[in-house]
Amino acid sequence: MLAGGVALANIVGRASAQSADAGSLQLEARIPLGDVRGRIDHMAVDLKRQRLFVAELGNDTVGVVDLQNRKLIHRIAGLKEPQGVGYEPSSDTLYVANARDGSVQLFEGSDYKTTGRIELGSDADNIRVDATTHRVVIGYGSGALAVIDPSTRNKDEDISLKAHPEGFQIDPDTRQIFVNVPDAHGIAVVDRVTQKQVGNWPAANRGANFPMALDQVRRQVLVIFRSPAELGVFSMTDGKPTATTETCGDSDDLFIDARRAHVYVSCGAGFLDVLDAKDPTYRRIARIPTVSGARTSLFVPEMDRLFVAVRASYREPAAIWIFRPMP
């Protein structure tokens, strides 16, 4: 547990209700993260305990936030630039991917004691938990996806790619994996059964494709490019481009709110973009100011909340900002 003074300093500073552009998102609360320096990367959630895990890459730590009481309750230290975090509920295990040494460290979900370590070699990055097969998939190295069996806590598969994988998503219906590979200038399509890349969608005149989301209703793959800053929409069936629209800059996360048919884009340029997925052109309906560098986020449909990671600056302390979708 945190020392009393630190815990007191991390009590939630509730934000006064303020309406966003077009009433699409309302800033509901800010949860201070305490003395956290540098870049904050991705997040994951333990729904049963209502705890948010925050990869504090620049601080070599992972913060654990109690969402019910809205306060920081624990910090896992001694990490090596944690980039990706993933919570696997069947084994009650938190996975943390470290960029600096390529390791994946495992922690118990109840008390965060160390339970294992998997050496991937280099640049362990994004983590996805495949709820259908109960596998944990982790991007790493110069081009690979590692598939971890939570029951044995060992790597039992390696899927080769042409370059380092950034954002990727697993389609539960077709068992395909769609992977952003910006250094290979495109999107890779992987057959989960054969464990091989079976397709490549080139990204002509665009680059730095990092965030990705799947629209299961419309059977589309949504990708944000940073150069230029825009959303690209592709048919999940054949990779055919179906829409393009400008977005805020330096995005690192992208989510679909299926209930409202909205798309949320978090950007390091200091904005959240809200797009209308019902519109075939993905028209932007809101651009909401945040803080420069706040480019990672997590939308949790079960809680109907969007969490945005705000790194410390001369104006703002490190914090998690909670947005409530409207209406």
Residue pairs with C-beta under 8 A, 6 or more apart in sequence:
1 7
1 73
1 74
2 10
2 34
2 72
2 73
2 74
2 75
6 34
6 35
7 71
7 72
7 73
9 32
9 34
10 31
10 32
10 33
10 34
10 71
10 72
11 32
11 71
12 29
12 30
12 31
12 32
12 69
12 70
12 71
13 29
13 30
13 31
13 32
13 319
14 28
14 29
14 30
14 70
15 27
15 28
15 29
15 30
15 321
17 26
17 27
17 28
18 26
18 27
19 26
19 326
20 26
20 27
20 272
20 274
20 286
20 288
20 323
20 326
21 274
21 285
21 286
21 287
21 288
22 274
22 285
22 286
23 326
23 327
24 262
24 274
24 285
24 286
24 288
24 325
24 326
25 264
25 272
25 274
25 286
25 288
25 306
25 323
25 324
25 325
25 326
26 323
26 324
26 326
27 321
27 322
27 323
28 305
28 322
28 323
28 324
29 70
29 321
29 322
30 310
30 319
30 320
30 321
30 322
31 65
31 70
31 71
31 72
31 319
31 320
31 321
31 322
32 72
32 317
32 318
32 319
33 40
33 54
33 56
33 63
33 65
33 72
33 317
33 318
33 319
33 320
34 63
34 72
34 75
34 318
35 318
36 56
36 58
36 59
36 61
36 63
36 311
36 312
36 318
37 58
37 59
37 312
37 318
38 56
38 57
38 58
38 59
38 311
38 312
39 57
39 58
39 293
39 311
40 54
40 55
40 56
40 57
40 58
40 296
40 309
40 310
40 311
40 318
41 55
41 56
41 57
41 82
41 83
41 84
41 252
41 296
41 309
42 55
42 83
42 84
42 85
42 126
42 127
42 252
42 253
42 296
42 298
43 52
43 53
43 54
43 55
43 85
43 296
43 297
43 298
43 307
43 309
44 52
44 53
44 85
44 86
44 87
44 94
44 127
44 298
45 51
45 52
45 53
45 67
45 87
45 298
45 300
45 303
46 53
46 87
46 89
46 94
46 109
47 89
47 300
47 302
47 303
48 89
49 109
50 66
50 67
50 68
50 303
51 64
51 65
51 66
51 67
51 73
52 64
52 65
52 67
52 298
52 307
52 320
53 62
53 63
53 64
53 65
53 85
53 87
53 94
54 62
54 63
54 64
54 65
54 85
54 309
54 320
55 62
55 82
55 83
55 84
55 85
55 96
56 62
56 63
56 75
56 82
56 318
57 81
57 82
57 83
57 99
58 81
58 311
60 77
60 78
60 79
60 80
60 81
60 82
61 75
61 76
61 77
61 79
61 82
62 75
62 76
62 79
62 82
62 85
62 94
62 96
63 72
63 74
63 75
63 76
64 72
64 73
64 74
64 75
64 76
64 112
65 71
65 72
65 73
65 320
66 72
66 73
67 303
70 322
74 112
76 96
76 107
76 112
79 96
79 98
79 105
80 98
80 99
80 100
80 101
80 103
81 98
81 99
81 100
82 96
82 97
82 98
82 99
83 97
83 98
83 99
83 124
83 125
83 126
84 95
84 96
84 97
84 124
84 125
84 126
84 127
84 138
84 139
85 94
85 95
85 96
85 97
85 127
86 94
86 95
86 97
86 127
86 128
86 129
86 136
86 138
87 93
87 94
87 95
87 109
87 129
88 94
88 95
88 129
88 134
88 136
88 150
89 109
90 134
90 150
91 150
91 151
91 153
92 108
92 109
92 110
93 106
93 107
93 108
93 109
93 115
93 150
93 153
94 106
94 107
94 108
94 109
94 112
95 104
95 105
95 106
95 127
95 136
95 138
95 148
96 104
96 105
96 106
96 107
97 103
97 104
97 120
97 124
97 125
97 126
97 127
97 138
97 140
98 104
98 105
98 124
99 123
99 124
99 125
102 119
102 120
102 121
102 122
102 123
102 124
102 140
102 141
103 117
103 118
103 119
103 120
103 124
104 117
104 118
104 119
104 120
104 124
104 138
104 146
104 148
105 114
105 116
105 117
106 114
106 115
106 116
106 117
106 118
106 153
107 113
107 114
107 115
108 115
115 153
116 153
118 146
118 148
118 153
118 154
118 155
120 138
120 140
120 141
120 146
120 155
121 140
121 141
122 140
122 141
122 142
123 140
123 141
123 142
123 164
124 138
124 139
124 140
125 138
125 139
125 140
125 164
125 165
125 166
126 138
126 139
126 165
126 166
126 167
126 168
127 136
127 137
127 138
128 136
128 137
128 138
128 168
128 169
128 170
129 135
129 136
129 137
130 136
130 137
130 170
130 172
131 172
132 172
132 175
133 192
134 150
134 151
135 147
135 148
135 149
135 150
136 147
136 148
136 150
137 145
137 146
137 147
137 148
137 168
137 170
137 177
138 145
138 146
138 148
139 145
139 146
139 164
139 165
139 166
139 168
139 179
140 146
140 164
140 165
141 164
142 163
142 164
143 160
143 161
143 162
143 163
143 164
143 165
143 181
143 184
144 158
144 159
144 160
144 161
144 165
145 158
145 159
145 161
145 165
145 168
145 177
145 179
145 190
146 155
146 157
146 158
147 155
147 156
147 157
147 158
147 159
147 195
148 154
148 155
148 156
149 156
157 195
158 195
159 177
159 190
159 195
159 196
159 197
160 196
160 197
161 179
161 181
161 184
161 188
161 190
161 197
162 181
162 184
162 188
162 197
162 200
163 181
163 182
163 183
163 184
164 181
164 183
165 179
165 180
165 181
165 188
166 179
166 180
166 181
166 182
166 209
166 210
166 212
167 179
167 180
167 209
167 210
167 211
167 212
167 223
167 254
168 177
168 178
168 179
168 180
168 212
169 177
169 178
169 212
169 213
169 214
169 221
170 176
170 177
170 192
171 177
171 178
171 214
171 216
171 236
172 216
173 216
174 236
175 191
175 192
175 193
176 189
176 190
176 191
176 192
177 189
177 190
177 192
178 187
178 188
178 189
178 190
178 212
178 214
178 221
178 236
179 187
179 188
179 189
179 190
179 212
180 187
180 209
180 210
180 211
180 212
180 223
181 187
181 188
182 207
182 208
182 209
182 210
184 200
185 202
185 203
185 207
186 200
186 201
186 202
186 203
186 209
187 200
187 201
187 203
187 209
187 212
187 221
187 223
187 234
187 239
188 197
188 199
188 200
189 197
189 198
189 199
189 200
189 201
189 239
190 196
190 197
190 198
191 197
191 198
199 239
201 234
201 239
203 209
203 223
203 225
203 232
206 225
206 227
206 228
206 230
206 232
207 225
207 226
207 227
208 225
208 226
208 227
209 223
209 224
209 225
209 226
209 232
210 224
210 226
210 251
210 252
211 223
211 224
211 251
211 252
211 253
211 254
211 265
212 221
212 222
212 223
212 224
212 254
213 221
213 222
213 254
213 255
213 256
213 263
214 220
214 221
214 222
214 236
214 256
215 221
215 222
215 256
215 277
216 258
217 258
217 261
218 277
219 235
219 236
219 237
220 233
220 234
220 235
220 236
220 242
221 233
221 234
221 235
221 236
221 239
222 231
222 232
222 233
222 234
222 254
222 256
222 263
223 231
223 232
223 233
223 234
223 254
224 230
224 231
224 232
224 247
224 251
224 254
224 265
225 231
225 232
226 249
226 250
226 251
228 246
229 246
229 247
229 248
229 249
229 250
229 251
229 267
229 269
230 244
230 245
230 246
230 247
231 243
231 244
231 245
231 246
231 247
231 254
231 263
231 265
231 275
231 282
232 241
232 243
232 244
233 241
233 242
233 243
233 244
233 282
234 240
234 241
234 242
235 241
235 242
242 280
243 280
243 281
243 282
245 275
245 281
245 282
245 283
245 284
246 284
247 265
247 267
247 273
247 275
247 284
248 265
248 267
248 269
248 270
248 271
248 272
248 273
248 287
249 267
249 268
249 269
250 267
250 268
250 269
250 295
251 265
251 266
251 267
251 268
251 295
252 266
252 267
252 268
252 295
252 296
253 265
253 266
253 295
253 296
253 297
253 298
254 263
254 264
254 265
254 266
255 263
255 264
255 297
255 298
255 299
255 306
256 262
256 263
256 264
256 277
256 299
257 263
257 264
257 299
257 301
257 325
258 301
259 301
259 304
259 325
260 325
261 276
261 277
261 278
262 274
262 275
262 276
262 277
262 285
262 325
263 273
263 274
263 275
263 276
263 277
263 282
264 272
264 273
264 274
264 297
264 299
264 306
265 272
265 273
265 274
265 275
266 272
266 290
266 294
266 295
266 296
266 297
266 308
267 273
267 290
267 294
267 295
268 292
268 293
268 294
268 295
269 292
270 289
270 290
270 291
270 292
270 293
270 294
271 287
271 288
271 289
271 290
272 286
272 287
272 288
272 290
272 297
272 306
272 308
272 323
273 284
273 286
273 287
273 288
274 284
274 285
274 286
274 287
274 288
275 282
275 283
275 284
275 285
276 282
276 283
276 284
276 285
288 323
290 308
290 310
290 321
291 310
291 311
291 313
291 315
291 316
292 313
293 310
293 311
293 313
294 308
294 309
294 310
294 311
294 321
296 308
296 309
297 306
297 307
297 308
297 309
298 306
298 307
299 305
299 306
299 307
300 306
300 307
304 324
304 325
305 322
305 323
305 324
305 325
306 322
306 323
306 324
306 325
307 320
307 321
307 322
307 323
308 320
308 321
308 322
308 323
309 320
310 316
310 318
310 319
310 320
310 321
311 318
312 318
